[in-house]
Amino acid sequence: MPLSKGPAGRGTHSMARIVIIGNAGGGKSTLARKLAERRGLPLTEIDRLYWKPGWAMAPDDEYETAHAQAIGGEAWVIDGLGRLESLAQRFARATGIVLVDMPLWVHFWLIAERQIAWATGTLAYPPGGITEMPSTEAMFSAAWETERDWMPAIRALCDAAEREGKPVERIGDVTALNDYAARL
């Protein structure tokens, strides 16, 4: 992500607003935590706005208010999906975008690894901070539906952002994800 670096490698972030977007289980939240820490930016995990304990969706008005507050700041990293209709607002405020766009089978693999870590009590950062593990079937179904129904729109938003001159980093495999994280 082309952000200028200040002292000690920290980004000068007065106007840095970075969206990290992609399908479930692709490493968005891990990357977002690293990027926010390295650049000294506040982090918002959309899953914390969208999901309530027990994987109940937040009421529309509650999510919309929290999302508007999150994107209203001058500097941030925001990762996750949330509601499809909120993506255009997030992209409009972003100064840079990281699209994690790996093949669906890779997302399934990474979801399975996360589910195993969750089941064995070794998952450090559960999505949305929710302690109840979702079913693996529900996670695979969500990833399938996201790929089918959302990813075409997300890719189109990224294309439009690039045409507007916004930097878009496209990550297509785990090696590229790890390389990007190492460069932060």
N, C-alpha and C positions, 0 to 999 in steps of 0.2 A: 504494500500500500504506500504510494508516494506521499509520505508526510515528512516534513523537514525535521531534522533532529537537533535538539538543543543540548545543553550540558548533560554529561553522563549518559548519552544515548537516548534520553527521554524525548518524545515528540513534542514539538511546540504545537499545542493543540487548540489554540483559541477558537478555531472554527472546524475542528475535526469532528465529523459525524459519520460514523462507519457502520454500515449495515452488513451483518453476516447472515446469509440466507442459504437455505438448501433443505434437502429432505431429512427425515428423522435419522438419528444415529450416525450422522456423518462427521461428527467432531466439531460442530459449530460452537457449542458452548465452551469446550476446552480451548479452542482457538480464541474465542472472544475473551475469556479470562486472561489468557496470555497477552493478547493485544492490548487490552485495557490496562493491565498492570504495566507493561513495557512503555506504553505511551502516556500513562498517567491520566487516563480517561475514565469517567464514570461508566459503569456497565449496567445494562438492563437486560435481563433474561426474559424474553417474551413469555415463556412458559409460566413464569411467576405471576404475570398479569392475567394470563388466559385460563390457568387451571387452579382449582381449589382442591383442598384435601379430598381424597377419594376419587380423583380425576373428574370432578364435576366442573363443567365450564363456568367461568365467571359470567354474571349477567352482562348483557350487551352494554348497558350504560356504564357499568363499573369498568369494563375493559376499555371502552372508548375514552373515558376520562383518564385512566392510567396511561394509555397509549399516547394520548395528546400531551400529557405532562412529560412523558419520556422523550418524545421527539421534539418537544418545545425548547429543550436546552440548547446551549451553544456548542457543547462538546459532549460526545458520547460514543459508546459502542453498544449496539443493540443486536442481539442474536435471536433467531427463532422465527417462527411463522406467525402464530396468532390467528387473526381473521384475514381472509383473502382481501376483503375490501380495505383493510388498513395498510396493505403493502404499498399502494401508490403514494399515500401520505408519507410513509417512512422513506421511500425512495426519493421523493421530492425534496426532503430535508437533508438527505445524505450528501456528504461530500466525497464519499468513496464507498464501494460495495465489494464484498467478498462473496462470490457464489461458489458454494460447495456443491458440485454437480457431478457426482460419481455414478457409475452404473448401479442400477437398482440392486443387483445381487451383492454389491459391496455394502450397501446400506443394510441389507438383510444380515450379512455377516457381522457387521459392527453392532447391530441391534442385538444379535444373539450373544455376542461377547459381553455387551452391557447387561443383558438379562442374567447371564451367568454371574457376573460380578455382583449384581444386585441380590440375587438369590443366595450367594455365599457371604454376603455382608461386606464385600470389599469395594463397593461402588462409592467413591469419594464424594461425588456431586450428583445426586439424583435430579433428574429433570424437574424444574420448577420447585425444587426443594421438597417434593412430595415423597413421603416415606413409603407409601403403599406401592408395591411393584405392580405395574399393569401386566396384563397377560401378554405373552409373546405373540399369540395370535392377533390380539388387538394392535400391537406394535407393527407386525408385518402388514396387516390390513391397512393401517394408517399410512405406512410407507408406500404401499402399492397405490392407494388412492391419491396420495400427494403426487407421486410420479405421473399418474394418469391425468389428474384433474388440475393440479396447481403448477407443476413445473413448466409447462408451456407458457403460462402467464408470467411466471417468475423470470424465465429466460427472455421473454419479450420486454419486461421491465428493465432487465439488465441491458439489453440491446438499445433501448430508448435512452437509458442513462448514459451509455457510451456515446451515442449520437449527440447528447447534450454536453459532452466533454468531461463527464465524470469518470474517474478511473474505476475500472471493474477488473478485479482479479478473479479469474476462473480457475477453480481447482477441480481436476477431473479424476484424481486417483489418490490413494493413501500416501504414496511417495511424494506427490506434489504437496499434499497437505502437511506432511512432516517437514518438507523442505521449506515451505512458507513459514511455518511456525519457528523453525530454526533461524530464519533470517530476521525475525522480529527484533 
